[in-house]
């Protein structure tokens, strides 16, 4: 049974939402403020997070950042009354899979949760080191990037491969600069930051073989790999 971590400070709404999710066969763990969320979120215990933003003590953005640092692959959505565009943009920059504004259609929420979880299951059902996106095939285990329509293969350096692997795991989400630096280089000083910028430039050169794939700069946060299927 899918385990959902629900952060919602409105007692009445939280009770109703928890009950509704449980009717749809989700196992829901509900907390009511940001500090409690930070204290009780455990990596590996949950499969999905639903987060409000306007909370007592610590806001939902801060909680999302903490969860993302602890569990980079766990999907989460914001379910909030905050309707300003800048809040929505910030939510996606933090790596949210969706940003749903209250009031909302409960049935649509269930379908969105299942769709997001379905994407994760599909990837995990295959070899976790193999990625296919557009005309690109990447084997992170042997560091080979293949341009399928050109039958051309590039052998990436270890750090190029690690960085591309993180971007693909977070596809359509933000890869935080600090997280990538600490994960790949072990620190986030000026020199490693400049080094990562160089590697991003190199990856863009490889990926331009398919112009539907882009690595976007997210100002002040990091990078986001997107695939425009249109």
C-alpha positions in Angstrom: 0.0 0.0 0.0 1.3 3.4 -1.0 2.4 5.4 2.1 1.7 9.2 1.9 3.2 11.8 4.1 0.5 14.6 4.5 1.4 18.0 5.9 -1.7 20.1 6.5 -2.4 22.5 9.4 -6.1 22.9 9.0 -7.6 20.2 11.3 -11.0 19.9 9.6 -9.6 19.8 6.1 -6.8 17.5 7.1 -9.2 15.0 8.6 -11.4 15.0 5.5 -8.4 14.7 3.1 -6.8 11.9 5.1 -10.1 9.9 5.2 -10.6 10.5 1.4 -7.1 9.2 0.6 -7.6 6.2 2.8 -10.8 5.4 1.0 -8.7 5.2 -2.1 -6.3 2.6 -0.5 -3.5 5.0 0.5 -1.8 4.7 3.9 -1.7 8.3 5.2 0.6 9.7 7.9 -0.7 13.2 8.8 1.2 16.0 10.5 0.0 19.5 11.2 3.0 21.9 11.3 6.3 22.3 9.6 8.5 21.5 12.7 6.6 18.3 13.3 7.1 17.4 9.6 10.9 17.9 9.8 11.0 15.8 13.0 8.9 12.9 11.7 9.8 12.5 8.0 11.9 9.4 7.6 13.7 8.4 4.4 12.4 5.1 3.1 9.2 5.2 5.2 7.1 7.1 2.7 6.4 6.9 -1.1 4.7 10.3 -1.7 4.3 13.7 0.0 1.5 16.2 0.0 2.5 19.5 1.4 0.7 22.6 2.4 2.8 25.8 2.3 1.2 28.3 4.9 2.0 26.6 8.2 2.8 27.4 11.8 6.5 27.5 12.8 8.1 26.4 9.5 6.6 26.8 6.0 6.1 24.1 3.5 8.8 25.4 1.1 11.4 24.8 3.9 10.0 21.3 4.6 10.1 20.5 0.9 13.7 21.5 0.6 14.6 19.3 3.6 12.7 16.3 2.2 14.4 16.8 -1.2 17.8 16.8 0.4 17.1 13.7 2.4 15.2 11.8 -0.3 16.0 13.2 -3.8 13.7 10.7 -5.7 10.5 10.9 -3.5 7.7 12.6 -5.5 5.8 15.4 -3.8 3.1 18.0 -4.6 2.0 21.2 -3.0 -1.6 21.5 -2.1 -2.2 25.0 -1.1 -4.3 28.2 -1.0 -1.3 30.3 -2.2 -2.2 31.4 -5.7 0.6 33.9 -6.5 2.6 33.0 -9.6 5.9 33.5 -7.8 4.8 30.9 -5.2 3.9 28.4 -7.9 7.3 29.0 -9.6 9.1 28.6 -6.4 7.3 25.3 -5.8 8.4 23.9 -9.1 11.9 25.2 -8.6 12.0 23.1 -5.4 11.3 20.0 -7.4 7.5 19.6 -6.9 5.8 17.2 -9.3 2.6 19.4 -9.2 1.3 22.5 -7.6 -2.4 22.3 -6.9 -4.4 25.3 -5.7 -7.3 25.0 -3.3 -10.2 24.5 -3.9 -9.6 21.5 -6.1 -11.3 18.5 -7.5 -10.7 15.5 -5.2 -11.0 12.9 -8.0 -8.5 14.8 -10.1 -6.1 14.8 -7.1 -6.3 11.0 -6.9 -5.6 10.6 -10.6 -2.6 13.0 -10.4 -1.1 11.1 -7.5 -1.5 7.8 -9.4 0.0 9.3 -12.6 3.0 10.6 -10.7 3.6 7.4 -8.9 3.1 5.5 -12.1 6.0 7.3 -13.7 8.3 6.3 -10.9 7.2 2.6 -11.0 7.8 2.5 -14.7 11.4 3.7 -14.3 12.1 1.4 -11.4 10.8 -1.6 -13.3 13.7 -1.3 -15.8 17.4 -1.3 -15.1 18.0 1.8 -13.0 21.2 2.7 -14.8 19.5 2.8 -18.2 17.7 5.9 -19.5 16.0 6.7 -22.8 14.9 10.2 -23.6 14.1 11.2 -27.2 17.0 10.2 -29.4 19.4 9.7 -26.4 20.2 6.5 -24.6 22.4 6.7 -21.5 24.0 3.8 -19.6 25.3 5.4 -16.4 27.0 2.2 -15.4 29.5 2.2 -18.2 29.1 6.0 -18.8 28.0 5.6 -22.5 25.8 8.2 -24.1 24.4 7.0 -27.4 22.7 9.2 -30.1 20.3 6.6 -31.4 19.4 8.3 -34.7 23.1 8.9 -35.5 24.4 5.6 -34.2 27.1 7.5 -32.4 28.3 6.8 -28.8 30.3 9.1 -26.5 32.2 7.9 -23.4 31.5 10.4 -20.7 34.0 11.3 -17.9 33.0 10.0 -14.4 31.8 13.4 -13.3 29.9 14.1 -16.6 28.2 10.7 -16.1 27.3 11.4 -12.4 25.9 14.8 -13.3 23.8 13.5 -16.2 22.6 10.7 -14.0 21.3 13.1 -11.3 19.7 15.3 -14.0 17.9 12.3 -15.5 16.7 11.0 -12.1 15.3 14.4 -11.5 13.9 14.9 -15.1 11.5 17.9 -15.2 12.5 18.7 -11.6 15.1 21.0 -10.2 18.5 19.5 -9.4 19.8 21.8 -6.6 23.3 23.1 -7.2 24.4 22.5 -3.6 23.1 18.9 -3.6 24.9 18.1 -6.9 28.2 19.7 -5.7 28.2 17.8 -2.4 27.1 14.5 -4.0 29.7 14.5 -6.9 32.5 16.7 -5.6 32.1 16.4 -1.9 32.1 20.2 -1.3 30.6 23.3 -2.8 33.4 25.9 -2.9 34.0 28.4 -5.7 36.3 26.1 -7.7 33.9 23.1 -7.7 31.0 25.4 -8.6 32.9 26.6 -11.7 33.9 23.1 -12.6 30.2 22.0 -12.5 29.3 24.9 -14.8 31.9 23.5 -17.3 30.4 20.0 -17.1 26.9 21.4 -17.7 28.2 23.1 -20.9 29.7 19.8 -22.0 26.5 17.9 -21.4 24.5 20.5 -23.4 26.8 19.9 -26.3 26.1 16.2 -26.2 22.4 16.6 -25.8 21.9 19.2 -28.5 21.7 16.2 -30.9 18.1 16.2 -29.8 16.8 19.7 -29.7 13.8 18.6 -27.6 16.1 18.1 -24.6 17.3 21.1 -22.7 19.2 21.8 -19.4 17.7 25.0 -18.0 19.4 27.3 -15.5 17.1 27.8 -12.5 18.4 31.1 -11.1 19.8 30.9 -7.6 18.8 27.2 -7.3 20.4 24.8 -9.9 19.5 23.1 -13.1 16.5 21.3 -14.7 16.5 18.8 -17.5 13.3 18.9 -19.6 12.1 17.1 -22.7 9.6 18.9 -24.9 7.6 16.2 -26.6 5.5 18.6 -28.6 
